């Protein structure tokens, strides 16, 4: 699922600091909602995304994620998420 994780992170990067819901991310990336939710939880645990709960909540890129090289990003993802 590393490929999906990279796609989700790229989508969040396009929206900069705007919070997106899992449903919005799933719709924009054409990844099923359950898969999107699962990946977002893993990305949140790895501090690659931030999440805010509630009616105005959603997900955004973590500040440190914006400065990661692709190689370092893939190293962070490769532990849990494998390429499908």
C-alpha positions in Angstrom: 0.0 0.0 0.0 3.0 2.3 -0.2 1.8 3.5 -3.6 -1.5 4.5 -2.2 0.2 6.2 0.8 2.3 8.3 -1.6 -0.8 9.2 -3.6 -2.6 10.3 -0.5 0.4 12.4 0.7 0.7 14.0 -2.8 -3.0 14.9 -2.6 -2.7 16.4 0.8 0.4 18.4 -0.5 -1.8 19.9 -3.2 -4.1 21.3 -0.6 -1.3 22.7 1.6 -2.7 23.4 5.1 -6.3 22.8 4.2 -7.9 20.0 6.2 -9.5 17.2 4.1 -11.8 14.5 5.3 -11.0 10.9 4.5 -14.0 10.9 2.2 -12.7 13.9 0.2 -9.3 12.2 0.0 -10.8 8.9 -1.2 -12.9 10.7 -3.8 -10.0 12.8 -5.1 -7.5 9.8 -5.2 -10.0 7.2 -6.4 -9.0 4.9 -3.5 -11.8 3.2 -1.6 -12.8 4.9 1.6 -12.0 1.9 3.9 -8.5 1.7 2.3 -8.0 5.5 2.6 -9.0 5.4 6.3 -6.6 2.5 7.0 -3.7 4.3 5.3 -4.5 7.6 7.0 -4.4 5.9 10.4 -0.9 4.5 9.6 0.3 7.8 8.3 -0.9 9.5 11.4 0.9 7.0 13.7 4.1 7.7 11.8 3.5 11.5 12.2 3.4 12.0 8.4 0.0 13.5 8.6 -1.9 15.5 11.3 -5.5 14.8 12.1 -8.1 16.9 13.8 -11.3 15.4 15.0 -14.8 16.9 15.0 -17.1 18.6 12.5 -14.4 20.8 11.1 -11.7 18.1 11.3 -9.7 16.3 8.7 -6.2 15.5 7.7 -3.2 17.6 6.5 0.5 17.0 5.9 2.6 17.0 9.0 5.2 19.9 9.1 8.1 17.5 9.0 6.7 15.6 6.0 7.0 18.6 3.8 10.8 18.6 4.2 11.3 14.9 3.6 13.1 13.6 0.5 11.3 10.9 -1.5 13.9 8.4 -0.3 13.4 9.2 3.3 9.6 9.2 2.9 9.8 5.7 1.3 12.0 4.5 4.2 9.4 5.7 6.7 6.6 4.0 4.8 8.3 0.8 4.0 8.2 -0.6 7.5 4.4 -1.1 7.6 3.3 -0.4 4.1 4.5 -2.6 1.3 4.2 -2.0 -2.4 1.2 -3.7 -4.0 
